[in-house]
Each structure stands twice: as C-alpha cells, then as structure tokens.
Amino acid sequence: MVIAFQRFHFSTGIRSPFVGLDNFRFFFGSTWAWLVTRNTLALNLLFIISGTIFAVFLAIILNELPAKKFLKISQSTMLLPFFISWVIVSFMLRGLLATETGLFNNILVSMGRDRIPFYSTAGYWYPILIIANLWKNAGHTTIIYLAAITGIDEGLYEASYIDGATRIQRIRYITLPLLMPVVSVLTLMALGRIFFADFSMFYALVRDNSVLMPTAEVLDTYVFRVFRNTGDPSLTMAIGLYQSVVGFITVLSANLLVKKYYPDGSLF
C-alpha cells in the first residue's frame, strides 16, 4: 500500500520518493476513472442479482425433482462449465457470435436477416457478459444452495403436507425462508468484491478490442493495461488500493443493513 503514495523505482524499492496523492490524481483525473468504476459496479451488481435468482430457482427446481438419477446428471452437467477456462469460453463465444463465421449469424442469414456485428457493437455486451457469467458460474452456486436445502428438516415438509399445504406453499413458507441465511451470507461475500471484476473473464472475452471497452472495460483490466503501457507499479497500486477501500466500505455497510433488518443473515 505504501507504493501507492510513491514514485516507485525497482532499484530503491520501498524507499522510493514519496509523492503523496499524485498517483490517485492520475487515475481520477483521467476520462476512464468514472467509466471503469461504473462498468465494474454495474456488471458485478447484475452478476450478483441474476446469479442469485437463477441459482436459487435452479436449486429449488432440482430439489423438487423425483428422479434422482436425472438429478445427479443435472448437477454434474451444470457444474462442468465452472471448471472450463475463460480462454476456452472465449473461443466458444467467438464460434457463436463471430460476424462472418459465427453460428448465430449464419442462422440469421439462413432466415434472410442481416448479420449482427457483436464484436464491433458495445451495446450488446452487457447481456452477453451476464449470460456468459450465468452459464459458467450459476451451476456452482446452485450446488451450494441445493446442499443447504437438503439440510432442511424433513419433518417440516411432512407436517405441512399433512396440513394440506401445496408444493408452492411449501417452497414459499419453508424452503425460501430457511434458505435465506445462506443466500444472505453468499450475497454479502459477493458484495465485498463488487469493485473487483474477474480479470480472466473480461480479458479473455474482450481482449484488446477498443470498440468494446466503453462497455466491457473494468478496473482489473484497466489496471493491467495501465501497467503494460506505463510500467509504473505505483499507478496500478493506487487503483488497487482504491478498489480495496471502497470494497471494504461496501461490505461493512451492507452487513450493517442486513444486521439491522435480518440479523440471521449477517456475517458478523
């Protein structure tokens, strides 16, 4: 963290000259500061909301399935994308969305429609990134929620069944309330990294495509590009410190709100 307030030289190390807030002025004085902060915050927030809703929905659906063999196959199938590298995903995505050779555009042409230049139109990439994130990570989160659901006392379901509760009512009044503490904790942990984007995801999918950067450039990829272009660790450390401080404040604030309105779901 000291490096963020220095003009760092590799020869002098931690004893490099102190420059105060100059490195922070470089970042906040640039046109990219607000853009990459907005993209990082907006995309991570959308990832958290869509990922949580989708994973809870899948977990409840799988829990209600009577066919246990199908359940095991479904779990394995959904978990598989989590272990696939984002580099591989980027080639798969290009195979689907490339303008001239992509499967999606070839289907559009066969239907008599024009091709869509996904890789030269920034406006399409919020939905694309959200879908890619859901496909890769939702299965892993679903397994966590499914494990939490299987830990719920079966006696509660049996008692509700005897009282005449429908399946929807059992989900609404038993499954969801008892699942909420786990949802709350995982959401708070995700909020703690809301200012940290998945570098491997964004760099693999977007690379150095300057056309897409207004939509897909986030703090982590911006830090990488700044260091690659300037070779100055002090500038990148200043941005990293900014991420850490804001993330720390975010998770503390979110935990205070949860502790006030839903004590069972707070982290501390």
Secondary structure, DSSP 8 states (H G I E B T S, - for coil): -GGGGB---TTTGGGS-B-TTHHHHHHHTSTHHHHHHHHHHHHHHHHHHHHHHHHHHHHHHHHH-S-HHHHHHHHHHHHGGGGS-HHHHHHHHHHHH-TTT-HHHHHHHHTT-----GGG-GGGHHHHHHHHHHHHHHHHHHHHHHHHHHTS-HHHHHHHHHTT--HHHHIIIIIHHHHHHHHHHHHHHHHTTTT---HHHHHHHHTT-TTTHHHH--HHHHHHHHHHHH--HHHHHHHHHHHHHHHHHHHHHHHHHHHHH-GGG---
